[in-house]
Amino acid sequence: MPRGPSDLEEVVPTITSTMHTAPLDALASSIGLPTETLQKLCQHGKGPTIFKIGRRIYCRVADFHSWLDELAEGKIDGALTAKKKRAR
């Protein structure tokens, strides 16, 4: 796992050029996003498709890149909105 900016530079090319799938935490780190935030986006249907193998969460690298392209082009909304609590 990346431990700092220099480690991240070594991991990102590997993820993008040689892997079909990658751990969600590595993909989140590659764009400077907390893993929990990316996972919540995925769970709310606003992120790339994810799946579990054992305890780890993975994503297809191609799906991740397509999702980034759609975000950049404004085709999808990547914001999480907080649910309003109802007054009782």
Secondary structure, DSSP 8 states (H G I E B T S, - for coil): ---SHHHHHHHHHHHHHH-SEEEHHHHHHHTT--HHHHHHHHHTTSS--EEEETTEEEEEHHHHHHHHHHHHTTSS------------
